[in-house]
């Protein structure tokens, strides 16, 4: 399900593989998708690398916590509507896309809000997978839908609402 490339070894010490597998599987199951038939690539990097990616793909030359590149455009045209379901490729697999996550930004954010790093990373993986599934937070109605899903999925995993301080 997950193809993880670790560029920053601090991610190994943080147990990213187990966190990411659990978060992705829970998110996919919540959306009625089979994790075993889904394919996601995850790049575990640092701020320098994600800043380059952010500049290249979003014209923002600063680091960010997580970036996502969906394999299919599933976003709804109507604000607040549900995205389309992903279509399997000719092999029957759901190639969902790619996610990059920065250790530096994640650690800094977790510390600044006083939340466990594991919980924050899990939230960001859930967030990234939802982006791959067509969810977004640019329009207010879409942000409301996406945040509610994140809270529900994280709650099932025993993680508190990340939007309440």
C-alpha positions as CSV (number, residue, x, y, z in Angstrom):
1,X,0.0,0.0,0.0
2,X,2.7,2.5,1.0
3,X,6.0,2.9,-0.7
4,X,8.1,5.0,1.7
5,X,11.3,6.7,0.7
6,X,13.1,8.0,3.8
7,X,15.6,10.8,3.0
8,X,15.9,12.0,6.6
9,X,16.9,9.3,9.1
10,X,15.1,11.1,12.0
11,X,11.9,9.7,10.5
12,X,13.1,6.1,11.2
13,X,13.7,7.0,14.8
14,X,10.2,8.6,14.9
15,X,8.6,5.3,13.7
16,X,7.1,6.9,10.6
17,X,6.5,3.6,8.7
18,X,4.1,2.3,11.4
19,X,2.4,5.7,11.9
20,X,1.9,6.2,8.1
21,X,0.7,2.7,7.5
22,X,-1.9,3.0,10.2
23,X,-3.0,6.5,9.2
24,X,-3.3,5.7,5.5
25,X,-5.1,2.4,6.1
26,X,-7.6,4.0,8.5
27,X,-8.3,6.9,6.1
28,X,-8.8,4.6,3.2
29,X,-11.1,2.2,5.2
30,X,-13.1,5.2,6.4
31,X,-13.7,6.2,2.7
32,X,-14.7,2.6,1.8
33,X,-11.4,1.8,0.0
34,X,-9.2,-1.3,0.3
35,X,-5.7,-0.4,1.5
36,X,-4.3,-3.6,0.0
37,X,-5.5,-2.4,-3.5
38,X,-4.3,1.1,-3.1
39,X,-0.9,2.6,-3.8
40,X,0.6,5.7,-2.2
41,X,4.2,6.9,-2.3
42,X,5.5,8.8,0.7
43,X,8.7,10.9,0.8
44,X,10.0,11.5,4.3
45,X,12.3,14.4,4.1
46,X,13.5,17.6,5.8
47,X,12.7,21.3,5.4
48,X,15.3,21.9,2.8
49,X,13.9,19.2,0.5
50,X,10.2,20.1,1.0
51,X,11.0,23.8,0.4
52,X,12.4,22.9,-3.0
53,X,9.3,20.8,-3.8
54,X,7.0,23.6,-2.5
55,X,8.8,26.1,-4.7
56,X,8.7,23.8,-7.7
57,X,5.1,22.8,-7.5
58,X,3.4,25.7,-5.6
59,X,5.7,28.7,-6.2
60,X,6.2,29.0,-2.5
61,X,9.9,28.9,-1.6
62,X,9.3,28.1,2.1
63,X,9.1,24.7,3.9
64,X,5.7,23.3,4.7
65,X,4.6,20.3,6.8
66,X,3.0,18.1,4.0
67,X,2.5,18.2,0.3
68,X,0.3,15.9,-1.8
69,X,0.1,15.1,-5.5
70,X,-3.1,13.2,-6.4
71,X,-2.8,10.8,-9.3
72,X,-6.4,11.6,-10.3
73,X,-8.4,14.8,-10.2
74,X,-11.3,13.8,-7.9
75,X,-12.1,17.3,-6.5
76,X,-15.8,18.3,-6.7
77,X,-16.8,21.3,-8.7
78,X,-19.4,22.3,-6.1
79,X,-18.1,23.5,-2.8
80,X,-18.8,21.2,0.1
81,X,-19.7,18.2,-2.2
82,X,-18.0,14.8,-1.9
83,X,-15.1,14.1,-4.4
84,X,-15.5,11.4,-7.0
85,X,-14.3,7.9,-6.1
86,X,-10.9,7.0,-7.5
87,X,-10.8,4.6,-10.5
88,X,-8.6,1.6,-10.5
89,X,-5.9,1.3,-13.2
90,X,-5.8,-1.6,-15.7
91,X,-4.2,-3.9,-13.0
92,X,-7.1,-3.2,-10.6
93,X,-4.9,-1.1,-8.3
94,X,-5.8,2.4,-7.1
95,X,-2.8,4.5,-7.8
96,X,-3.6,7.4,-5.5
97,X,-0.5,9.6,-5.7
98,X,2.4,11.0,-3.7
99,X,2.9,12.7,-0.4
100,X,6.0,14.4,1.0
101,X,6.3,15.2,4.7
102,X,9.0,17.3,6.5
103,X,10.4,16.2,9.8
104,X,11.6,19.7,10.8
105,X,8.3,21.4,10.3
106,X,6.3,18.6,11.9
107,X,8.5,18.6,15.0
108,X,8.4,22.3,15.2
109,X,4.6,22.4,14.9
110,X,4.0,19.6,17.4
111,X,6.2,21.3,19.9
112,X,4.6,24.7,19.4
113,X,1.1,23.4,20.1
114,X,2.2,20.9,22.8
115,X,0.9,17.8,21.0
116,X,2.7,14.5,20.7
117,X,4.8,14.2,17.5
118,X,3.1,10.8,16.7
119,X,-0.4,12.4,16.9
120,X,0.7,15.4,14.7
121,X,2.3,13.2,12.1
122,X,-0.7,10.8,12.0
123,X,-2.9,13.9,11.4
124,X,-0.7,15.1,8.6
125,X,-0.7,11.7,6.9
126,X,-4.5,11.5,7.2
127,X,-4.7,15.0,5.8
128,X,-2.3,14.1,2.9
129,X,-4.3,11.0,2.0
130,X,-7.6,12.9,2.0
131,X,-5.9,15.3,-0.5
132,X,-5.1,12.3,-2.7
133,X,-8.8,11.4,-2.5
134,X,-9.9,14.8,-3.8
135,X,-10.5,16.7,-0.6
136,X,-9.2,20.2,-0.2
137,X,-9.5,23.2,2.1
138,X,-9.2,26.2,-0.3
139,X,-13.0,27.0,-0.2
140,X,-14.6,27.3,3.3
141,X,-17.2,24.6,2.6
142,X,-14.6,22.2,1.4
143,X,-12.4,22.9,4.5
144,X,-15.4,22.2,6.8
145,X,-15.9,18.8,5.1
146,X,-12.2,17.9,5.1
147,X,-11.6,19.0,8.8
148,X,-14.7,17.0,9.9
149,X,-13.4,13.9,8.2
150,X,-10.0,14.3,9.7
151,X,-11.5,14.7,13.2
152,X,-13.7,11.6,12.7
153,X,-10.8,9.5,11.4
154,X,-8.4,10.6,14.1
155,X,-11.1,10.0,16.8
156,X,-11.4,6.4,15.6
157,X,-7.6,6.2,16.1
158,X,-7.8,7.6,19.7
159,X,-6.3,11.0,18.7
160,X,-7.9,14.2,19.9
161,X,-9.3,16.8,17.6
162,X,-6.2,18.6,16.2
163,X,-8.2,21.8,15.6
164,X,-8.9,22.4,19.3
165,X,-6.0,23.8,21.3
